[in-house]
């Protein structure tokens, strides 16, 4: 979609959004955009060979890590249906994530945990997760298409507003990151059942906010986020953390890890 068409779509959505929430208005805009190879083709024409789409998920969550992915698609194995992960059902995301892992030249996932988010803020943590994912690609990318931000690296890159709805490479990254983060957060649901993590994935739903008021935050909540630090009940501490010997202290591999894979 051209810049003029993007501006027109945005203006139309804004003018019609008076009676809907900001998130609903954004979804309306995203549905109007076309996810294509236009940005990739421009990079290839400029001499790039391995173009990676980069995106993150979980920025607005109250619990757990922010997760990013980088994906280098293989033109010889086209994947139909790639679009912003927010516009797909969970089942379709799982199907596409499997295809992306199987058919891409390379893909990588990185996570920055809640403690680090509290230290450096969520914006910087999102950028860090994206950079870590890019650094794990094998083979390495020589050009980046990044959703909405610029990364601290020397690779040529293009920051694209609504990139996950406009670039198939960024869309692929958003799908991989979303599926991985949903899996990570759902794995914590049996440990902290009061928050309903399996259904809300850590976001501030009415149930989650009520649980924070009644039970206080867990050690994996983002303490710098207002609904968390303003909770009237002190933070809970996991019993098994207190009982364990120092060398057996809990290690959250999911939140601390950087995972990567490639085909070649």
N, C-alpha and C positions, 0 to 999 in steps of 0.2 A: 504494500500500500504506500502511495506517495506521501510526502510530508503534508501536502495540502489536503489530501483525503483523510490523513490521520487527524489533522487539526479540525477538519469538518466533523469527523465522527466524534471527537472529543467535545466539540461545542454542542452538538446535538444531544449527546448524553447529558452534559451539564444542564442544558436548558430544560430537559425533561426529568431531571433528578430531584425536583423540589419535594416530591412526596415519597421518595424512597431513600434508603440509607446509603451512606457513602460506598459501602461494600457492594450493595446491589447495583448502584450506578456504575461502579468500576466493572462489574461483571458484564453489564450491558455493553460497555465500551469494548471490552476484550472480545466479546462475541462478534463484534462488527469487523474486527481486524482479521487479515489473512496471513496465515503462517506459511512462508515461502522460503525459497533458496536465494532470494534476491541479494541478501547481505553476504552470503557465502560466495555467490558468483562474483560479486564485486571484489572480494578478497582474493579469489583465485585469479581474476583478471589482473590484479596488481602483483601477482607473483607468488602468492601463498600456496602451499600444498596441503598442509594439515591444519585445517581451521577447526578450532574447538569452541563450542558453545558453553557458557558458564552461567550458572544460576544457583541461588540458595533458597532454602525454605526454613520456616520457623522463626522468622524475625519478630513476629508479633506474639509469639507464644510466651506464656508465663513460666513454663517448666521445660527443663532439659536443654539440649544443645541446639545451636543453629547448624544446619547441615548443607553443604554445597556439593555440587557435582560438576564435572567437566566432561564433555563428550566430543569425540571426533567421529563424525558419521562417515560411512563408506558409501560413495555414490553408486558403487556396483551392487549394493544391497539396499534399495530404497525401502523405507518403512512408512507405510501409509497411516494417516490419522494422527501424526504428531501435532500437538498443540499445547497451549498452556495447561499445566497439570490441574489448575483450579477448575478448568472447564470439562474435566474428565471424571467419570465415576471411578471409585476405588478399584473395581474389577478391571476396567479398561486400562487404568494406570499399570496394574500388575502385568497385564498382557503385553503392553507396550514396553515396559521396563525389561521384560525377558527378551524381547526382540532386540532392544537397544544393546543389551549386554552381549547378545549372540552375534549381531551383525555389524557393530561399530568397529572401527579401527582401534580405538582405545576409549576407555572410560575410567573415571576415578571419582571417589567420594571422600570427603573430609568433614570432620565435625569439630566444632569448638564448644567446649562445655559451659555450663551455666556459671561456674566460678570465674572463668576467664571473661565471659560476657560481662559480669559484674565489675571486673577490673578495668576493661578497656571500652566498654559500652557496646551496644548491640550493632551499631553501624560498623564500627571497626572490626568487631568479631565476625560479621558477615563477610567483609572484605578479606579477612584473614582466612576464613574457611574456603573461600573461592580460590585464593592464591595457593593454599595447600593442595587443593584438588588439582589445579593446573600443574603444579610441580610434580605430581605423582603420575602424570600421563606418560605412557610408554607404548609407542614412540611419542616424543614430545611434540607439542603443537608449535607451529610457527606463526600463528595469527589467532587472536582471541575475539570472540563476539560475547560481550558481557552484558547481563541484564542490569541496566540503569546506573552502574558505578564504574569507576576506573580502578584498576588494580596496580599495586606497587611492584611492577615488573617491567623489564625492558622489551618484552614482546610487543609487536604492533597489536593494537587492540582498538575496538570500537565499542563504545558504550551506547546501548540502545534502550530507550524508554519503551516499556512494554515489550521488551525483547522476547520474552517467552511466548508472546502471542504473535510475533512477527517473524522470528527466525526459527527454522526447524531444528537447528543445532542447539539453540538455547532452550527450546521446548523440550528436546530430548534430555537435556541436563536437568530441567525442572522436574521432569517425570522421575528420573533416577533418584534425585535428591528427596523428592516427596515420598516415594515408596520406601526408601531407606530410613528416613526419619520416622515415618509412621510405624515401621517395624520396631525401631528402637524405643519409641515412647510407649507403644503397646506392651512391650516386654516389661515395663515398670508397673503396669496396672495391677498385677497381683501383689506387688510390694506396697503400693499406696492406693488401695481400692477406693478410699473415700473421695478421691478427686475425679474419678471417671475418665482416666487418661485414655483408655481404649477407644472411647467415643469422641472425646474432645481434642485429643492429641496435644494437650497442654495449653490450649487456647482458653481465653477468659469467657467461657460460657456461663450462664446463670448458675448452673449446678457447681461448676468449678469455683466460682467466686463465693458461693455460699459455703462450700467446703473449706475454703481458705479462712473465712470468718469463724467457722465453728472449730476447725482443727489446727489452724495455723499452717504455715508453709512447711514443706519437706526440705531436706538438705539439697535437693536437686532443683528447687524453684529458684528463679532469678530474683535474688534479693534486692536488686536495684530497681525492679519494676514496681510501680506504685501499688497495685492491688496486692502485692506480696509483702512489701515492707510495712504497709499500713494495716496488715491483718492484726486483729487484737490479741490473738493467741501466739505465744512464742513458738519458734521453730521446733519441730519435732526432731528427735535424734534417733537413728535406727539402733535398736537394741543390740543387734549383732555387731555393730561397730564398737560398742562399749565393751562387749564380752570378748571380742577377738584379741588375740595376741598381736603386738605391733606388726610382725611380719605377715600376719594374716588379714590385715585391715582391708576392707572392701576396696576393690579397684574396678572402677567403671570402665571396662574396656570399650564399650560402645561409645561413650562420650569422649574418651581420650584418643580414640584410634583414628588413624588415617588409612583408609583401605583403597586399594587400586587394582585394576586389572587391565590387560591389553591383549590384543590379538595380533599375531604376526608370525 
